[in-house]
């Protein structure tokens, strides 16, 4: 149940990131705040998350990147044709 709540929180954050900031739909508000160095927003979010986690925005960004890498790895491992570089 806890895993599902975390995924719902992630999805909600991604949705609000697109809705409020025209952000990348694959990134959370926190991750994009760190990625684009939005200092005021990072300070506010980090303050909100401080009872549970230090450096929330940095960690959220790292989590977003890790999720992206996993998706690329999964897609590459399902491809039957070898990747080629160049044109």
ABEGO torsion letter per residue (X at the ends): XAAAAAAAAAAAAAAAAAAAAGBBAABBAAAAAAAAGBAAAAAAAAAAAAAABBGAAAAAAAAAAAAAAAAAAAAAAABABBBBBEX
